[in-house]
Amino acid sequence: MARQGQYHFESMRIARGLAVAAGVFVTATVLLIPRLAEAGGFQSLGLAVGLCAVTLGLLFAAFDRAPDAGWLFEYETRRKFKAVCEQKRLTGTDSAGRTVYPRMSRLMGGHLAWNVRVHPLLGQSLADWERASDALQMALGVVGVRFSDNGDGTITMRAGYQRLAHRDFVPPPPEPVDDGQDWRERLASVVVGFTEMGRPYALPLLDSHVLIAGITGSGKGSVIWSLVLGLRTPMHAGVVRFWGFDGKRMELSIGRNIFGDRYASDPVGMVELLERAAAEMLERADGLAGKVRRFDPSVVHPLNVLVVDELAYLASMLPDRKLRERADTALSNILIFGRAIGYVVVGALQDPRKETLGFRDLFPTRVAMRLSKPMVDLVLGSGAHEAGALCDLIPSDASGKGVGFVLGEGSMQPECVRMTWCSDQAIADVAASLAPPPVRPRIAS
């Protein structure tokens, strides 16, 4: 069922069918009523009234099923789409010399935000459509236009900022830990949320570093905890180890047991822990040198995930200059060498400027949550806002918490994702499952 004020192709398809049926009954009524009038009698009169009632009922049902955005929205959208296609030379000609336009289908949404499936003409590419995004944005009167390849010869065009539904974190089903599957395959990415089309989104992890940027209250913690809790099975199996750097002492402390003795919150403790991770990383590199060319996670060599809340503080804002230099050296080493050896950094920060985080380019995977417009390109790269990373339009209320645009390594198209919400209880439950059992006092007999 379409939402109030929203166009939905399925509802409109039903409405059209009902309208066609009403048209058939109107025609039948017009043709039959004169003959029924000539025949006279109550039966003829009743049949005429019945035909009129059915016709009116079908018309009422058609308009009731039609989305509030209505036929006018569909007509205007198609008209403007065709006009831009013609201007931007995205049309073709058939054998009779007539203009052929790319076809639109599965239109859903309203005037402020909608999406549609585009069937490009033969020879057209995603890049051809991306070059027309500015013209489409202007013609359609929306804040941005983005395209994504569906992998089946069609393209999805998203116009405007589209709100994503809230979803609670659901623990993944238990997985066997001795089934012979490759841990590398399992840890390549982790489901952390859902896309605009409702599909699960898996954030790259192994062989990457993840940077999460967003202003206070944007939901950076949802990315961190969706990632951590999503790795519960390999964590229990001893194939993943987490390190916690909790400068605020608030975000990670609720899951303290997840990090074991690899947790620190004070400046000195965090720098020493960072240096310990860097030393272990280099020791592992020495041990693997000449034996393997690719790191494969295992119980012997687990994947180490360094979770750094307030990364900018650890990287450039420590009050002591010597501590800053030590942190910079250790963190740089891990970012440069860690991916190849199984040491991954997941860092969250509010201020992504160069003077705050000088090595942000060492993060292949980046998540931009609610940010001002100038900051978007700093996080995701030049042209990201133009490409549709509308981080400045993410609402500041609850409907925008956990929403971010993700840009993976080698990708040019940001994807909008809403991260799952991880409750304090869900985090505490996982942390409790990793805690050693309490030692009960022995009662002398």
C-alpha positions in Angstrom: 0.0 0.0 0.0 1.4 3.4 -0.9 2.1 5.9 1.8 0.0 9.1 2.1 1.1 11.5 -0.6 3.4 9.0 -2.3 3.3 7.6 -5.8 3.7 3.8 -6.1 3.8 2.0 -9.5 1.9 -1.0 -8.2 -1.0 1.0 -6.7 -1.1 3.1 -9.9 -1.2 -0.1 -12.0 -4.2 -1.3 -10.1 -5.8 2.1 -10.4 -5.3 2.0 -14.1 -6.9 -1.4 -14.4 -9.9 -0.2 -12.4 -10.2 2.9 -14.5 -10.2 0.7 -17.7 -12.9 -1.5 -16.2 -14.9 1.6 -15.4 -14.5 2.8 -19.0 -15.8 -0.5 -20.2 -18.9 -0.2 -18.0 -19.4 3.4 -19.0 -19.4 2.3 -22.7 -21.8 -0.6 -21.9 -24.1 1.7 -20.0 -24.2 4.3 -22.7 -25.0 1.6 -25.3 -27.5 -0.3 -23.2 -29.5 2.3 -21.4 -31.4 3.6 -24.5 -32.4 0.0 -25.4 -33.4 -0.7 -21.8 -35.5 2.5 -21.7 -37.3 1.3 -24.8 -37.9 -2.1 -23.3 -39.2 -0.5 -20.1 -40.1 -2.4 -16.9 -38.6 -2.6 -13.5 -36.0 -5.2 -14.5 -34.6 -2.9 -17.2 -34.6 0.0 -14.8 -32.8 -2.1 -12.2 -30.2 -3.2 -14.7 -29.5 0.3 -15.8 -29.2 1.5 -12.1 -26.9 -1.5 -11.4 -24.6 -0.6 -14.4 -24.4 3.0 -13.2 -23.6 1.9 -9.7 -20.9 -0.5 -10.8 -19.3 2.2 -13.0 -19.3 4.8 -10.2 -17.9 2.1 -7.8 -15.1 1.3 -10.2 -14.2 5.0 -10.7 -14.2 5.6 -6.9 -12.0 2.5 -6.4 -9.6 3.7 -9.1 -9.2 7.1 -7.6 -9.0 5.7 -4.1 -6.2 3.3 -5.1 -4.3 5.9 -7.1 -1.5 7.4 -4.9 -2.1 10.9 -3.7 0.9 12.1 -5.8 -1.3 11.0 -8.7 -1.3 10.9 -12.5 -0.1 14.5 -12.7 3.1 13.7 -10.8 3.7 10.7 -13.1 3.0 12.8 -16.3 5.2 15.7 -15.2 8.1 13.4 -14.2 8.0 11.5 -17.5 7.7 14.8 -19.5 10.7 16.4 -17.9 12.7 13.2 -18.0 12.1 13.0 -21.8 13.0 16.6 -22.3 16.4 16.2 -20.5 17.1 13.0 -22.4 16.6 14.9 -25.6 18.8 17.8 -24.6 21.5 15.6 -23.3 21.5 13.3 -26.4 20.3 10.3 -24.4 17.7 9.4 -27.1 18.0 7.3 -30.3 16.0 6.8 -33.5 14.2 3.7 -34.8 14.1 2.4 -38.4 11.3 4.8 -39.3 13.4 7.8 -38.1 11.2 8.4 -35.0 12.8 9.4 -31.7 13.2 6.6 -29.1 13.5 7.5 -25.4 14.9 5.4 -22.6 12.0 3.7 -20.8 11.1 4.4 -17.2 9.4 1.8 -14.9 8.7 1.1 -11.2 8.3 4.8 -10.3 8.0 5.3 -6.5 8.0 8.3 -4.3 6.7 11.9 -4.2 7.5 15.4 -5.4 10.5 15.8 -3.0 12.1 12.4 -3.3 11.5 9.5 -5.6 13.2 6.7 -7.5 12.6 5.0 -10.8 14.2 2.2 -12.9 15.6 3.4 -16.2 16.1 1.1 -19.2 19.0 2.7 -21.1 19.3 2.4 -24.8 21.9 0.1 -26.2 25.4 1.7 -26.1 24.6 3.9 -23.1 26.6 3.5 -19.8 26.2 4.6 -16.2 28.7 7.4 -16.9 26.5 8.8 -19.7 23.7 9.2 -17.2 25.9 10.6 -14.4 26.9 13.4 -16.8 23.2 14.4 -17.1 22.6 14.4 -13.3 22.9 18.2 -12.9 20.4 18.8 -15.8 18.0 16.3 -14.4 18.3 17.8 -10.9 17.4 21.3 -12.2 14.6 20.1 -14.4 13.0 17.9 -11.8 13.3 20.4 -9.0 15.0 18.1 -6.5 18.1 18.6 -4.3 20.1 15.9 -6.0 20.1 13.0 -8.5 22.1 9.8 -8.2 22.4 6.7 -10.3 23.3 3.1 -9.6 23.8 0.1 -11.8 21.4 -2.7 -11.0 23.5 -5.3 -12.8 20.7 -6.4 -15.1 21.0 -3.8 -17.9 18.9 -1.3 -16.0 19.8 1.7 -13.8 18.1 3.0 -10.7 17.7 6.8 -10.6 17.2 8.4 -7.2 16.0 11.9 -7.0 16.1 13.9 -3.8 17.0 12.8 -0.3 14.9 9.7 0.6 14.2 8.8 4.2 15.2 5.4 5.3 13.2 3.3 7.9 14.6 2.7 11.3 15.7 -0.9 12.0 16.9 -2.5 15.2 19.9 -4.8 15.2 19.0 -8.4 14.8 21.8 -10.8 15.9 23.0 -13.0 13.0 22.0 -16.7 13.3 24.7 -18.9 14.9 27.3 -20.1 12.5 29.3 -23.3 12.8 32.9 -22.6 13.4 34.4 -25.8 12.2 32.7 -26.2 8.8 35.8 -25.7 6.8 34.7 -22.4 5.3 37.2 -19.7 4.6 37.3 -17.1 7.4 38.6 -14.6 4.8 35.4 -14.9 2.9 33.3 -14.4 6.0 35.2 -11.4 7.2 35.5 -9.6 3.9 32.5 -7.5 4.8 29.9 -7.3 7.6 26.2 -6.4 7.3 25.7 -3.1 9.2 22.5 -1.7 7.8 20.1 -1.4 4.9 20.1 0.6 1.6 17.4 2.8 0.2 16.0 -0.2 -1.7 15.7 -2.2 1.5 18.6 -4.5 0.8 21.2 -5.4 3.5 24.4 -3.4 3.2 27.8 -5.1 4.0 30.6 -2.8 5.0 34.0 -3.8 3.7 36.3 -4.9 6.6 39.2 -7.2 5.8 41.9 -5.6 3.8 40.5 -2.2 4.5 40.3 0.6 7.1 37.0 2.4 7.9 36.6 6.1 8.6 33.3 7.3 10.0 32.7 11.0 10.1 29.7 12.9 11.4 28.6 15.6 13.8 27.5 14.9 17.3 24.4 12.8 17.4 24.5 11.7 13.8 24.8 8.0 14.8 28.4 7.1 14.4 28.0 4.6 17.3 25.5 2.7 15.2 28.2 1.9 12.6 30.7 0.8 15.2 28.3 -1.4 17.2 26.6 -2.9 14.1 30.1 -3.9 12.9 31.2 -5.3 16.3 28.0 -7.2 17.1 27.8 -8.5 13.6 31.1 -10.3 14.2 29.9 -12.1 17.3 30.5 -15.6 15.9 34.1 -15.1 14.7 34.8 -13.2 18.0 33.6 -16.3 20.0 35.7 -18.5 17.7 38.8 -16.4 18.5 39.3 -15.4 14.9 38.5 -11.7 15.5 39.9 -9.6 18.4 38.8 -6.0 19.1 40.9 -3.2 20.6 39.1 -0.3 22.2 40.3 3.3 22.3 37.6 5.2 24.2 38.6 8.8 24.6 35.1 9.9 25.7 34.8 7.0 28.1 31.2 6.6 27.1 30.8 4.9 23.7 32.8 1.8 24.1 32.8 1.3 27.9 29.4 -0.4 27.8 31.0 -3.3 25.9 34.1 -3.4 28.0 34.4 -7.2 28.1 34.5 -7.3 24.3 37.9 -5.7 24.3 39.4 -7.7 27.2 42.8 -6.2 28.2 42.9 -4.3 24.9 40.9 -1.3 26.1 42.1 2.2 27.2 40.5 5.5 27.8 43.1 7.9 29.2 45.7 9.6 26.9 48.7 7.7 28.2 46.9 4.3 28.2 45.6 4.8 24.6 49.0 5.7 23.2 50.6 2.7 25.0 47.9 0.4 23.7 48.3 1.8 20.2 52.1 1.1 20.4 51.4 -2.4 21.7 49.2 -3.0 18.6 51.8 -1.7 16.3 54.5 -3.8 17.9 52.4 -7.0 17.6 51.6 -6.1 14.0 55.3 -5.9 13.1 56.1 -9.0 15.0 53.4 -10.9 13.0 54.8 -9.4 9.8 58.2 -10.8 10.7 56.7 -14.2 11.4 54.7 -14.4 8.1 57.5 -13.0 5.9 58.6 -15.5 3.2 55.8 -17.9 4.2 52.6 -16.5 2.7 51.7 -13.7 0.4 48.2 -13.1 1.7 46.9 -12.8 5.2 44.2 -15.4 6.1 42.4 -15.0 9.5 42.6 -17.9 11.9 42.7 -18.7 15.6 46.5 -18.6 15.4 46.5 -15.3 13.5 43.2 -13.5 14.3 42.0 -10.4 12.6 42.6 -7.4 14.9 40.1 -4.6 14.6 41.1 -1.3 16.3 38.0 0.7 17.2 38.9 4.3 17.9 36.2 6.6 19.1 37.1 10.3 18.6 40.0 9.5 16.3 40.9 13.1 15.8 41.7 13.4 19.6 44.1 10.5 19.5 45.6 11.6 16.2 46.2 15.4 16.7 44.6 16.7 19.9 46.4 15.0 22.8 47.5 17.7 25.2 51.1 16.4 25.4 53.3 16.9 22.3 55.4 13.8 22.9 52.3 11.7 23.3 50.9 13.1 20.0 54.1 12.2 18.2 54.1 8.7 19.6 50.4 8.2 18.7 51.0 9.6 15.2 53.9 7.2 14.6 52.1 4.1 15.8 48.8 5.0 14.0 50.6 5.8 10.8 52.4 2.4 10.9 49.2 0.5 11.4 47.3 2.4 8.7 50.1 1.9 6.2 51.0 -1.8 6.9 48.1 -3.2 8.9 45.7 -4.1 6.1 48.2 -6.7 4.7 48.8 -8.3 8.1 45.3 -8.4 9.6 45.2 -5.1 11.6 42.2 -2.9 10.6 41.4 0.5 12.0 37.8 1.6 12.4 37.9 5.3 13.4 35.1 7.7 14.2 35.5 11.5 14.3 33.5 14.7 14.1 36.0 17.0 12.3 37.6 15.5 9.1 39.7 18.5 8.2 43.3 17.8 7.1 44.8 19.6 10.1 42.7 17.4 12.3 43.3 14.1 10.5 46.4 14.2 8.3 46.2 10.6 7.1 42.5 10.4 6.2 43.5 9.3 2.7 44.8 6.0 4.2 41.2 4.9 4.8 39.9 3.1 1.7 36.3 2.8 3.1 34.6 6.0 4.3 31.2 6.7 5.9 29.9 10.2 5.9 27.0 10.8 8.2 25.3 14.2 8.9 27.9 16.8 7.9 27.9 20.3 6.5 28.2 20.5 2.7 31.9 21.5 2.6 32.9 18.6 4.8 31.3 15.9 2.6 34.0 16.1 -0.1 36.7 16.1 2.6 35.5 12.7 3.8 34.3 11.0 0.6 36.5 12.7 -2.0 36.1 15.6 -4.4 32.8 15.6 -6.2 31.0 13.3 -3.7 28.3 15.8 -2.8 27.6 16.4 -6.5 27.5 12.6 -7.0 24.6 12.5 -4.5 26.2 12.2 -1.0 23.6 14.6 0.4 24.9 14.5 4.0 23.8 18.1 4.7 20.2 17.1 4.1 20.1 14.2 6.6 17.5 15.2 9.2 18.8 16.1 12.6 15.9 14.4 14.3 15.5 10.7 15.1 14.7 9.9 11.4 18.3 10.8 10.4 20.3 9.0 13.2 22.4 6.3 11.8 22.0 7.4 8.1 25.2 7.8 6.1 26.7 7.7 2.7 29.3 5.1 2.1 32.1 5.1 -0.5 34.2 2.0 -0.8 37.6 1.6 -2.4 37.4 2.0 -6.2 33.8 3.2 -6.1 32.7 6.5 -7.6 29.1 6.3 -6.5 28.1 6.9 -2.8 25.5 4.6 -1.4 23.0 5.8 1.2 22.7 3.4 4.1 20.8 3.4 7.4 22.8 1.5 10.0 20.9 -0.7 12.4 20.3 0.6 15.9 22.1 -1.4 18.6 20.5 -1.1 22.0 22.6 -0.9 25.2 21.1 -4.2 26.2 22.2 -5.9 22.9 25.7 -4.7 23.5 25.7 -5.7 27.2 24.5 -9.2 26.3 27.3 -9.8 23.8 29.8 -8.4 26.3 28.5 -10.6 29.1 28.8 -13.7 26.8 32.5 -13.0 26.5 33.1 -12.4 30.2 34.8 -15.2 32.2 32.3 -17.1 34.4 32.1 -15.7 38.0 34.2 -17.6 40.5 32.0 -18.8 43.3 33.4 -19.1 46.8 34.0 -22.6 48.0 32.2 -23.6 51.1 34.3 -25.7 53.5 32.7 -29.0 54.2 
